Structure formats: structure tokens, C-alpha cells
């Protein structure tokens, strides 16, 4: 009998995917590998790594303590491969034939672009990777397979040639192509849109990145998560009309506005509640910040930065509230 091929979930150190993408990103994996600082995503996503890989230069000591029973494959800081590459190699060694990478892209342009090119190289080698971060999803397609993706009409989709000689056919998009050349270094394939619920990409030659920019999900659901019913009930207990205003205006309108991503809005909320001494309200926005892509370090930095303007006592109260929140959610 042929051994079952495993699917790996690799936690990379970039931005956590938006909550509405978690179910898709977490589906079907039977192996979890954390690549260095990506270990921070494990607690938020509710998964336990089977292995931690990397030089550990960007992982928080608190996270290592939280998963102290998980084996660590430690590499020297001076190395030729990214921690992501090392984690993927560990996945292949353990029998995986495909992988989903969460946190694939972040504030580091070099590592974000590197992740996409790594996926391109592995696609040529016959490995299947799907990359997630923030509202973004990326696949790499070669002539070996047809890529189909169910997407809501209006979802932005783009194609990038990762090498010369690319020819593609696209269906289910606003501007379809039929065996058309896709030149490397051209914006020709960017900013298309899904049109009928299913996008189909056929690559006739070359290596092509298929990029999806999902629309922002419901801010209330993203921020409150599993606590939504409890928070809504608590607001209603205070006043039903006030609950309606909070949910409709604050979350349905202000948090949903374009111009700032949800993680930035939540870091601002943390800073403002720190200034207002809103210790009781802070846990909701600690949770929201972490769920929407801010790191634990960024939440701490928002509190520390606010101390320069509002004074140390309120910042210390907020930091203690953060420590209590993290201890409860460990």
C-alpha cells in the first residue's frame, strides 16, 4: 500500500490571515510546523505545533515557554536558507507533499517576495503551496495542473509571471484571457476581478502566481470571535439601545471604513483605552488586535508608546491587564 501523503500547516512570521480565512487556511492539515516567530500564531489559531524550526532570533520567550514540550530543530543564525525554507524542508522530510503557509507575507518586503519565489520554485518541483497573510491568498500554478478557486464576485484577483514564456487562459473573471502571453515584469495581469463565483486558471507554459485580495470580513466577528454572544449580551444587559448603536455604528460603520486595516484600528483602540483607563474594555481589543493580525509585541508597544503621552500609571495598568489576558488565553 502507498503511504498517505501528509499536508503541513506552516506558521511563518508574517501577518496572521484575516479571521474569515482561518477555516480555509486550517482545513485538512495533519502536521503543524512553526517557523521561528510564526510560533506566536499557534495560540491565536488554536493549534499546537509538532515541531519548531529556525534560528529562534525572532521568537518570543513566552511562546517558547508555552510550547516547551514541542521539539525544536534549531539552526545557526548565519545560514543560507530562510526559516520558512527550513520549516518546509522539515515538512517534506516528515512525509508532507503539500503545505499551507500562514503568515507568509508581512512588513518585510524581502521575505514576502522571497516566500512567493520559494513557492514558485517548489511548484516547479511538484510541491503544492498555498500562502495566506492578512486579506491575501497566493497560489503558484504550472502547466501540470488547472487551478480553480471559488470566490465571491468582485474579489480582486491578479496574475504575475514568475519567469519568462508564460501563457495563460482565465475564466470566471471580468477580463478573461485565452492562451494569452503573460510577460514577466508587466502589470498586464493585475487587478482583475472574479465575476461568476468560480475562477479558473490554466497555465499553458511558464510559472504563474495567482493572487487573491479578499474583501475585509465583518469587523464585529473578526474582533469578538467566539466571545461575540457574551459581549453582545453584556452590552444588552447595560442597555439594548446602546448595544444596537455600538454594533451598528462602531463595528458596522467605523471599524469597517477603508483607509486603515483592522489591526491598526485595534492598536489605536488599545492606546486610546489605555489613555482613558478603560481596563475593563481592554481585553476585547487585545483579543481583536491579535485576531486581526497585530502581534503580541505590537500590542505591548502600543501601550508603551501611549505612556509617553498619558503617563506611566495608566500604561502600567494596561500592561497588567494585558498580562492577565495572556495568562487566561494561554
Order of alpha helices (4+ residues) and beta strands (2+ residues): beta-alpha-beta-alpha-beta-alpha-beta-alpha-beta-alpha-beta-beta-beta-beta-beta-beta-beta-beta-beta-alpha-alpha-alpha-alpha-alpha-alpha-alpha
